[in-house]
């Protein structure tokens, strides 16, 4: 496999991982919003 092909595969993997991280961050934020709705107050220590 050429260096260009390897670099392209790595860039694709980076993009895939970043998309997953973005999705997880959105889910985290939505869960925090839900938690704040049912239990308002400061962030719990585990959230820091």
PDBQT receptor file of N, H, CA, C and O in Angstrom, charges set to zero:
ATOM      1  N   UNK A   1       0.862  -1.181   0.000  1.00  0.00    +0.000 N 
ATOM      2  CA  UNK A   1       0.000   0.000   0.000  1.00  0.00    +0.000 C 
ATOM      3  C   UNK A   1       0.900   1.233   0.000  1.00  0.00    +0.000 C 
ATOM      4  O   UNK A   1       1.896   1.293   0.721  1.00  0.00    +0.000 OA
ATOM      5  N   UNK A   2       0.542   2.187  -0.798  1.00  0.00    +0.000 N 
ATOM      6  H   UNK A   2      -0.267   2.139  -1.384  1.00  0.00    +0.000 HD
ATOM      7  CA  UNK A   2       1.360   3.398  -0.908  1.00  0.00    +0.000 C 
ATOM      8  C   UNK A   2       1.143   4.321   0.294  1.00  0.00    +0.000 C 
ATOM      9  O   UNK A   2       0.173   4.191   1.040  1.00  0.00    +0.000 OA
ATOM     10  N   UNK A   3       2.077   5.250   0.449  1.00  0.00    +0.000 N 
ATOM     11  H   UNK A   3       2.865   5.355  -0.158  1.00  0.00    +0.000 HD
ATOM     12  CA  UNK A   3       1.952   6.225   1.530  1.00  0.00    +0.000 C 
ATOM     13  C   UNK A   3       0.701   7.063   1.400  1.00  0.00    +0.000 C 
ATOM     14  O   UNK A   3       0.058   7.389   2.398  1.00  0.00    +0.000 OA
ATOM     15  N   UNK A   4       0.347   7.420   0.152  1.00  0.00    +0.000 N 
ATOM     16  H   UNK A   4       0.869   7.155  -0.659  1.00  0.00    +0.000 HD
ATOM     17  CA  UNK A   4      -0.861   8.225  -0.064  1.00  0.00    +0.000 C 
ATOM     18  C   UNK A   4      -2.118   7.461   0.337  1.00  0.00    +0.000 C 
ATOM     19  O   UNK A   4      -3.033   8.022   0.940  1.00  0.00    +0.000 OA
ATOM     20  N   UNK A   5      -2.151   6.169  -0.007  1.00  0.00    +0.000 N 
ATOM     21  H   UNK A   5      -1.408   5.714  -0.497  1.00  0.00    +0.000 HD
ATOM     22  CA  UNK A   5      -3.320   5.356   0.348  1.00  0.00    +0.000 C 
ATOM     23  C   UNK A   5      -3.399   5.190   1.858  1.00  0.00    +0.000 C 
ATOM     24  O   UNK A   5      -4.483   5.260   2.438  1.00  0.00    +0.000 OA
ATOM     25  N   UNK A   6      -2.256   4.970   2.493  1.00  0.00    +0.000 N 
ATOM     26  H   UNK A   6      -1.376   4.913   2.021  1.00  0.00    +0.000 HD
ATOM     27  CA  UNK A   6      -2.241   4.829   3.955  1.00  0.00    +0.000 C 
ATOM     28  C   UNK A   6      -2.703   6.114   4.625  1.00  0.00    +0.000 C 
ATOM     29  O   UNK A   6      -3.477   6.076   5.582  1.00  0.00    +0.000 OA
ATOM     30  N   UNK A   7      -2.230   7.249   4.127  1.00  0.00    +0.000 N 
ATOM     31  H   UNK A   7      -1.601   7.279   3.350  1.00  0.00    +0.000 HD
ATOM     32  CA  UNK A   7      -2.622   8.539   4.693  1.00  0.00    +0.000 C 
ATOM     33  C   UNK A   7      -4.124   8.763   4.512  1.00  0.00    +0.000 C 
ATOM     34  O   UNK A   7      -4.790   9.278   5.411  1.00  0.00    +0.000 OA
ATOM     35  N   UNK A   8      -4.650   8.380   3.363  1.00  0.00    +0.000 N 
ATOM     36  H   UNK A   8      -4.109   7.962   2.633  1.00  0.00    +0.000 HD
ATOM     37  CA  UNK A   8      -6.083   8.544   3.121  1.00  0.00    +0.000 C 
ATOM     38  C   UNK A   8      -6.892   7.685   4.078  1.00  0.00    +0.000 C 
ATOM     39  O   UNK A   8      -7.920   8.125   4.593  1.00  0.00    +0.000 OA
ATOM     40  N   UNK A   9      -6.434   6.457   4.320  1.00  0.00    +0.000 N 
ATOM     41  H   UNK A   9      -5.599   6.099   3.902  1.00  0.00    +0.000 HD
ATOM     42  CA  UNK A   9      -7.133   5.591   5.270  1.00  0.00    +0.000 C 
ATOM     43  C   UNK A   9      -7.099   6.175   6.676  1.00  0.00    +0.000 C 
ATOM     44  O   UNK A   9      -8.101   6.146   7.392  1.00  0.00    +0.000 OA
ATOM     45  N   UNK A  10      -5.954   6.701   7.065  1.00  0.00    +0.000 N 
ATOM     46  H   UNK A  10      -5.141   6.724   6.484  1.00  0.00    +0.000 HD
ATOM     47  CA  UNK A  10      -5.842   7.307   8.399  1.00  0.00    +0.000 C 
ATOM     48  C   UNK A  10      -6.735   8.536   8.523  1.00  0.00    +0.000 C 
ATOM     49  O   UNK A  10      -7.373   8.733   9.557  1.00  0.00    +0.000 OA
ATOM     50  N   UNK A  11      -6.786   9.362   7.488  1.00  0.00    +0.000 N 
ATOM     51  H   UNK A  11      -6.267   9.203   6.648  1.00  0.00    +0.000 HD
ATOM     52  CA  UNK A  11      -7.670  10.533   7.522  1.00  0.00    +0.000 C 
ATOM     53  C   UNK A  11      -9.132  10.104   7.639  1.00  0.00    +0.000 C 
ATOM     54  O   UNK A  11      -9.911  10.719   8.367  1.00  0.00    +0.000 OA
ATOM     55  N   UNK A  12      -9.492   9.057   6.923  1.00  0.00    +0.000 N 
ATOM     56  H   UNK A  12      -8.859   8.557   6.332  1.00  0.00    +0.000 HD
ATOM     57  CA  UNK A  12     -10.854   8.541   7.019  1.00  0.00    +0.000 C 
ATOM     58  C   UNK A  12     -11.178   8.039   8.415  1.00  0.00    +0.000 C 
ATOM     59  O   UNK A  12     -12.277   8.256   8.925  1.00  0.00    +0.000 OA
ATOM     60  N   UNK A  13     -10.213   7.367   9.027  1.00  0.00    +0.000 N 
ATOM     61  H   UNK A  13      -9.320   7.190   8.613  1.00  0.00    +0.000 HD
ATOM     62  CA  UNK A  13     -10.410   6.871  10.388  1.00  0.00    +0.000 C 
ATOM     63  C   UNK A  13     -10.540   8.024  11.379  1.00  0.00    +0.000 C 
ATOM     64  O   UNK A  13     -11.366   7.974  12.291  1.00  0.00    +0.000 OA
ATOM     65  N   UNK A  14      -9.733   9.051  11.200  1.00  0.00    +0.000 N 
ATOM     66  H   UNK A  14      -9.062   9.092  10.459  1.00  0.00    +0.000 HD
ATOM     67  CA  UNK A  14      -9.831  10.244  12.057  1.00  0.00    +0.000 C 
ATOM     68  C   UNK A  14     -11.211  10.878  11.924  1.00  0.00    +0.000 C 
ATOM     69  O   UNK A  14     -11.822  11.248  12.926  1.00  0.00    +0.000 OA
ATOM     70  N   UNK A  15     -11.700  11.004  10.706  1.00  0.00    +0.000 N 
ATOM     71  H   UNK A  15     -11.204  10.703   9.892  1.00  0.00    +0.000 HD
ATOM     72  CA  UNK A  15     -13.032  11.582  10.486  1.00  0.00    +0.000 C 
ATOM     73  C   UNK A  15     -14.115  10.730  11.139  1.00  0.00    +0.000 C 
ATOM     74  O   UNK A  15     -15.053  11.264  11.731  1.00  0.00    +0.000 OA
ATOM     75  N   UNK A  16     -13.991   9.399  11.032  1.00  0.00    +0.000 N 
ATOM     76  H   UNK A  16     -13.229   8.965  10.550  1.00  0.00    +0.000 HD
ATOM     77  CA  UNK A  16     -14.971   8.491  11.621  1.00  0.00    +0.000 C 
ATOM     78  C   UNK A  16     -14.968   8.630  13.144  1.00  0.00    +0.000 C 
ATOM     79  O   UNK A  16     -16.029   8.687  13.766  1.00  0.00    +0.000 OA
ATOM     80  N   UNK A  17     -13.793   8.683  13.736  1.00  0.00    +0.000 N 
ATOM     81  H   UNK A  17     -12.931   8.637  13.230  1.00  0.00    +0.000 HD
ATOM     82  CA  UNK A  17     -13.690   8.826  15.190  1.00  0.00    +0.000 C 
ATOM     83  C   UNK A  17     -14.245  10.178  15.636  1.00  0.00    +0.000 C 
ATOM     84  O   UNK A  17     -14.942  10.255  16.647  1.00  0.00    +0.000 OA
ATOM     85  N   UNK A  18     -13.943  11.239  14.894  1.00  0.00    +0.000 N 
ATOM     86  H   UNK A  18     -13.376  11.176  14.072  1.00  0.00    +0.000 HD
ATOM     87  CA  UNK A  18     -14.447  12.569  15.257  1.00  0.00    +0.000 C 
ATOM     88  C   UNK A  18     -15.963  12.613  15.189  1.00  0.00    +0.000 C 
ATOM     89  O   UNK A  18     -16.600  13.233  16.040  1.00  0.00    +0.000 OA
ATOM     90  N   UNK A  19     -16.550  11.966  14.194  1.00  0.00    +0.000 N 
ATOM     91  H   UNK A  19     -16.032  11.462  13.502  1.00  0.00    +0.000 HD
ATOM     92  CA  UNK A  19     -18.008  11.913  14.092  1.00  0.00    +0.000 C 
ATOM     93  C   UNK A  19     -18.608  11.212  15.300  1.00  0.00    +0.000 C 
ATOM     94  O   UNK A  19     -19.637  11.636  15.826  1.00  0.00    +0.000 OA
ATOM     95  N   UNK A  20     -17.962  10.141  15.734  1.00  0.00    +0.000 N 
ATOM     96  H   UNK A  20     -17.126   9.796  15.307  1.00  0.00    +0.000 HD
ATOM     97  CA  UNK A  20     -18.444   9.409  16.904  1.00  0.00    +0.000 C 
ATOM     98  C   UNK A  20     -18.323  10.256  18.173  1.00  0.00    +0.000 C 
ATOM     99  O   UNK A  20     -19.229  10.268  19.006  1.00  0.00    +0.000 OA
ATOM    100  N   UNK A  21     -17.208  10.958  18.315  1.00  0.00    +0.000 N 
ATOM    101  H   UNK A  21     -16.472  10.948  17.639  1.00  0.00    +0.000 HD
ATOM    102  CA  UNK A  21     -17.028  11.844  19.471  1.00  0.00    +0.000 C 
ATOM    103  C   UNK A  21     -18.091  12.937  19.492  1.00  0.00    +0.000 C 
ATOM    104  O   UNK A  21     -18.640  13.256  20.546  1.00  0.00    +0.000 OA
ATOM    105  N   UNK A  22     -18.376  13.509  18.327  1.00  0.00    +0.000 N 
ATOM    106  H   UNK A  22     -17.929  13.250  17.470  1.00  0.00    +0.000 HD
ATOM    107  CA  UNK A  22     -19.407  14.552  18.245  1.00  0.00    +0.000 C 
ATOM    108  C   UNK A  22     -20.767  14.000  18.670  1.00  0.00    +0.000 C 
ATOM    109  O   UNK A  22     -21.520  14.664  19.381  1.00  0.00    +0.000 OA
ATOM    110  N   UNK A  23     -21.071  12.787  18.231  1.00  0.00    +0.000 N 
ATOM    111  H   UNK A  23     -20.459  12.248  17.653  1.00  0.00    +0.000 HD
ATOM    112  CA  UNK A  23     -22.337  12.145  18.593  1.00  0.00    +0.000 C 
ATOM    113  C   UNK A  23     -22.401  11.907  20.097  1.00  0.00    +0.000 C 
ATOM    114  O   UNK A  23     -23.421  12.183  20.730  1.00  0.00    +0.000 OA
ATOM    115  N   UNK A  24     -21.320  11.399  20.666  1.00  0.00    +0.000 N 
ATOM    116  H   UNK A  24     -20.491  11.176  20.153  1.00  0.00    +0.000 HD
ATOM    117  CA  UNK A  24     -21.288  11.147  22.107  1.00  0.00    +0.000 C 
ATOM    118  C   UNK A  24     -21.434  12.444  22.904  1.00  0.00    +0.000 C 
ATOM    119  O   UNK A  24     -22.105  12.462  23.937  1.00  0.00    +0.000 OA
ATOM    120  N   UNK A  25     -20.821  13.514  22.441  1.00  0.00    +0.000 N 
ATOM    121  H   UNK A  25     -20.277  13.500  21.603  1.00  0.00    +0.000 HD
ATOM    122  CA  UNK A  25     -20.929  14.803  23.127  1.00  0.00    +0.000 C 
ATOM    123  C   UNK A  25     -22.371  15.315  23.087  1.00  0.00    +0.000 C 
ATOM    124  O   UNK A  25     -22.868  15.852  24.077  1.00  0.00    +0.000 OA
ATOM    125  N   UNK A  26     -23.035  15.150  21.955  1.00  0.00    +0.000 N 
ATOM    126  H   UNK A  26     -22.631  14.713  21.151  1.00  0.00    +0.000 HD
ATOM    127  CA  UNK A  26     -24.449  15.559  21.865  1.00  0.00    +0.000 C 
ATOM    128  C   UNK A  26     -25.302  14.740  22.828  1.00  0.00    +0.000 C 
ATOM    129  O   UNK A  26     -26.187  15.276  23.494  1.00  0.00    +0.000 OA
ATOM    130  N   UNK A  27     -25.030  13.440  22.897  1.00  0.00    +0.000 N 
ATOM    131  H   UNK A  27     -24.311  13.004  22.356  1.00  0.00    +0.000 HD
ATOM    132  CA  UNK A  27     -25.785  12.583  23.820  1.00  0.00    +0.000 C 
ATOM    133  C   UNK A  27     -25.528  12.985  25.263  1.00  0.00    +0.000 C 
ATOM    134  O   UNK A  27     -26.460  13.036  26.065  1.00  0.00    +0.000 OA
ATOM    135  N   UNK A  28     -24.271  13.272  25.604  1.00  0.00    +0.000 N 
ATOM    136  H   UNK A  28     -23.514  13.231  24.952  1.00  0.00    +0.000 HD
ATOM    137  CA  UNK A  28     -23.929  13.713  26.959  1.00  0.00    +0.000 C 
ATOM    138  C   UNK A  28     -24.684  14.982  27.309  1.00  0.00    +0.000 C 
ATOM    139  O   UNK A  28     -25.259  15.092  28.392  1.00  0.00    +0.000 OA
ATOM    140  N   UNK A  29     -24.683  15.940  26.390  1.00  0.00    +0.000 N 
ATOM    141  H   UNK A  29     -24.217  15.851  25.510  1.00  0.00    +0.000 HD
ATOM    142  CA  UNK A  29     -25.358  17.209  26.646  1.00  0.00    +0.000 C 
ATOM    143  C   UNK A  29     -26.862  17.018  26.811  1.00  0.00    +0.000 C 
ATOM    144  O   UNK A  29     -27.484  17.664  27.654  1.00  0.00    +0.000 OA
ATOM    145  N   UNK A  30     -27.445  16.134  26.009  1.00  0.00    +0.000 N 
ATOM    146  H   UNK A  30     -26.940  15.609  25.324  1.00  0.00    +0.000 HD
ATOM    147  CA  UNK A  30     -28.879  15.866  26.124  1.00  0.00    +0.000 C 
ATOM    148  C   UNK A  30     -29.195  15.202  27.464  1.00  0.00    +0.000 C 
ATOM    149  O   UNK A  30     -30.203  15.526  28.092  1.00  0.00    +0.000 OA
ATOM    150  N   UNK A  31     -28.352  14.289  27.900  1.00  0.00    +0.000 N 
ATOM    151  H   UNK A  31     -27.533  14.026  27.390  1.00  0.00    +0.000 HD
ATOM    152  CA  UNK A  31     -28.570  13.631  29.187  1.00  0.00    +0.000 C 
ATOM    153  C   UNK A  31     -28.435  14.617  30.336  1.00  0.00    +0.000 C 
ATOM    154  O   UNK A  31     -29.199  14.551  31.300  1.00  0.00    +0.000 OA
ATOM    155  N   UNK A  32     -27.479  15.526  30.247  1.00  0.00    +0.000 N 
ATOM    156  H   UNK A  32     -26.859  15.579  29.465  1.00  0.00    +0.000 HD
ATOM    157  CA  UNK A  32     -27.342  16.550  31.295  1.00  0.00    +0.000 C 
ATOM    158  C   UNK A  32     -28.579  17.432  31.347  1.00  0.00    +0.000 C 
ATOM    159  O   UNK A  32     -29.036  17.797  32.431  1.00  0.00    +0.000 OA
ATOM    160  N   UNK A  33     -29.124  17.776  30.193  1.00  0.00    +0.000 N 
ATOM    161  H   UNK A  33     -28.753  17.480  29.313  1.00  0.00    +0.000 HD
ATOM    162  CA  UNK A  33     -30.341  18.583  30.141  1.00  0.00    +0.000 C 
ATOM    163  C   UNK A  33     -31.493  17.837  30.805  1.00  0.00    +0.000 C 
ATOM    164  O   UNK A  33     -32.253  18.420  31.578  1.00  0.00    +0.000 OA
ATOM    165  N   UNK A  34     -31.620  16.548  30.502  1.00  0.00    +0.000 N 
ATOM    166  H   UNK A  34     -31.002  16.075  29.874  1.00  0.00    +0.000 HD
ATOM    167  CA  UNK A  34     -32.680  15.744  31.125  1.00  0.00    +0.000 C 
ATOM    168  C   UNK A  34     -32.484  15.669  32.632  1.00  0.00    +0.000 C 
ATOM    169  O   UNK A  34     -33.441  15.817  33.393  1.00  0.00    +0.000 OA
ATOM    170  N   UNK A  35     -31.257  15.440  33.064  1.00  0.00    +0.000 N 
ATOM    171  H   UNK A  35     -30.480  15.319  32.446  1.00  0.00    +0.000 HD
ATOM    172  CA  UNK A  35     -30.978  15.350  34.497  1.00  0.00    +0.000 C 
ATOM    173  C   UNK A  35     -31.280  16.662  35.199  1.00  0.00    +0.000 C 
ATOM    174  O   UNK A  35     -31.852  16.668  36.289  1.00  0.00    +0.000 OA
ATOM    175  N   UNK A  36     -30.901  17.771  34.583  1.00  0.00    +0.000 N 
ATOM    176  H   UNK A  36     -30.437  17.766  33.698  1.00  0.00    +0.000 HD
ATOM    177  CA  UNK A  36     -31.172  19.079  35.178  1.00  0.00    +0.000 C 
ATOM    178  C   UNK A  36     -32.672  19.352  35.275  1.00  0.00    +0.000 C 
ATOM    179  O   UNK A  36     -33.116  20.095  36.150  1.00  0.00    +0.000 OA
ATOM    180  N   UNK A  37     -33.446  18.752  34.377  1.00  0.00    +0.000 N 
ATOM    181  H   UNK A  37     -33.085  18.148  33.666  1.00  0.00    +0.000 HD
ATOM    182  CA  UNK A  37     -34.897  18.918  34.408  1.00  0.00    +0.000 C 
ATOM    183  C   UNK A  37     -35.495  18.188  35.610  1.00  0.00    +0.000 C 
ATOM    184  O   UNK A  37     -36.396  18.705  36.272  1.00  0.00    +0.000 OA
ATOM    185  N   UNK A  38     -34.994  16.993  35.886  1.00  0.00    +0.000 N 
ATOM    186  H   UNK A  38     -34.263  16.573  35.349  1.00  0.00    +0.000 HD
ATOM    187  CA  UNK A  38     -35.563  16.215  36.985  1.00  0.00    +0.000 C 
ATOM    188  C   UNK A  38     -34.860  16.476  38.314  1.00  0.00    +0.000 C 
ATOM    189  O   UNK A  38     -35.438  16.233  39.373  1.00  0.00    +0.000 OA
ATOM    190  N   UNK A  39     -33.607  16.974  38.273  1.00  0.00    +0.000 N 
ATOM    191  H   UNK A  39     -33.137  17.172  37.412  1.00  0.00    +0.000 HD
ATOM    192  CA  UNK A  39     -32.854  17.231  39.497  1.00  0.00    +0.000 C 
ATOM    193  C   UNK A  39     -32.023  18.492  39.299  1.00  0.00    +0.000 C 
ATOM    194  O   UNK A  39     -30.817  18.408  39.067  1.00  0.00    +0.000 OA
ATOM    195  N   UNK A  40     -32.664  19.673  39.389  1.00  0.00    +0.000 N 
ATOM    196  H   UNK A  40     -33.643  19.741  39.577  1.00  0.00    +0.000 HD
ATOM    197  CA  UNK A  40     -31.932  20.929  39.193  1.00  0.00    +0.000 C 
ATOM    198  C   UNK A  40     -30.857  21.112  40.275  1.00  0.00    +0.000 C 
ATOM    199  O   UNK A  40     -30.968  20.587  41.383  1.00  0.00    +0.000 OA
ATOM    200  N   UNK A  41     -29.851  21.846  39.930  1.00  0.00    +0.000 N 
ATOM    201  H   UNK A  41     -29.761  22.272  39.030  1.00  0.00    +0.000 HD
ATOM    202  CA  UNK A  41     -28.800  22.144  40.901  1.00  0.00    +0.000 C 
ATOM    203  C   UNK A  41     -27.441  22.120  40.229  1.00  0.00    +0.000 C 
ATOM    204  O   UNK A  41     -27.337  21.951  39.015  1.00  0.00    +0.000 OA
ATOM    205  N   UNK A  42     -26.394  22.293  41.039  1.00  0.00    +0.000 N 
ATOM    206  H   UNK A  42     -26.478  22.430  42.026  1.00  0.00    +0.000 HD
ATOM    207  CA  UNK A  42     -25.045  22.307  40.466  1.00  0.00    +0.000 C 
ATOM    208  C   UNK A  42     -24.667  20.942  39.915  1.00  0.00    +0.000 C 
ATOM    209  O   UNK A  42     -25.270  19.926  40.261  1.00  0.00    +0.000 OA
ATOM    210  N   UNK A  43     -23.660  20.936  39.056  1.00  0.00    +0.000 N 
ATOM    211  H   UNK A  43     -23.170  21.761  38.776  1.00  0.00    +0.000 HD
ATOM    212  CA  UNK A  43     -23.172  19.687  38.502  1.00  0.00    +0.000 C 
ATOM    213  C   UNK A  43     -22.699  18.779  39.615  1.00  0.00    +0.000 C 
ATOM    214  O   UNK A  43     -22.081  19.234  40.577  1.00  0.00    +0.000 OA
ATOM    215  N   UNK A  44     -22.984  17.521  39.487  1.00  0.00    +0.000 N 
ATOM    216  H   UNK A  44     -23.486  17.152  38.705  1.00  0.00    +0.000 HD
ATOM    217  CA  UNK A  44     -22.493  16.551  40.438  1.00  0.00    +0.000 C 
ATOM    218  C   UNK A  44     -21.001  16.338  40.229  1.00  0.00    +0.000 C 
ATOM    219  O   UNK A  44     -20.523  16.543  39.114  1.00  0.00    +0.000 OA
ATOM    220  N   UNK A  45     -20.226  15.928  41.263  1.00  0.00    +0.000 N 
ATOM    221  H   UNK A  45     -20.615  15.760  42.169  1.00  0.00    +0.000 HD
ATOM    222  CA  UNK A  45     -18.777  15.768  41.128  1.00  0.00    +0.000 C 
ATOM    223  C   UNK A  45     -18.362  14.916  39.935  1.00  0.00    +0.000 C 
ATOM    224  O   UNK A  45     -17.339  15.202  39.313  1.00  0.00    +0.000 OA
ATOM    225  N   UNK A  46     -19.127  13.875  39.597  1.00  0.00    +0.000 N 
ATOM    226  H   UNK A  46     -19.958  13.643  40.103  1.00  0.00    +0.000 HD
ATOM    227  CA  UNK A  46     -18.770  13.013  38.479  1.00  0.00    +0.000 C 
ATOM    228  C   UNK A  46     -18.841  13.745  37.149  1.00  0.00    +0.000 C 
ATOM    229  O   UNK A  46     -18.223  13.307  36.179  1.00  0.00    +0.000 OA
ATOM    230  N   UNK A  47     -19.586  14.858  37.077  1.00  0.00    +0.000 N 
ATOM    231  H   UNK A  47     -20.089  15.214  37.865  1.00  0.00    +0.000 HD
ATOM    232  CA  UNK A  47     -19.732  15.615  35.832  1.00  0.00    +0.000 C 
ATOM    233  C   UNK A  47     -18.577  16.567  35.596  1.00  0.00    +0.000 C 
ATOM    234  O   UNK A  47     -18.406  17.048  34.476  1.00  0.00    +0.000 OA
ATOM    235  N   UNK A  48     -17.795  16.849  36.592  1.00  0.00    +0.000 N 
ATOM    236  H   UNK A  48     -17.934  16.458  37.502  1.00  0.00    +0.000 HD
ATOM    237  CA  UNK A  48     -16.734  17.855  36.482  1.00  0.00    +0.000 C 
ATOM    238  C   UNK A  48     -15.582  17.357  35.639  1.00  0.00    +0.000 C 
ATOM    239  O   UNK A  48     -14.604  18.078  35.443  1.00  0.00    +0.000 OA
TER     240      UNK A  48
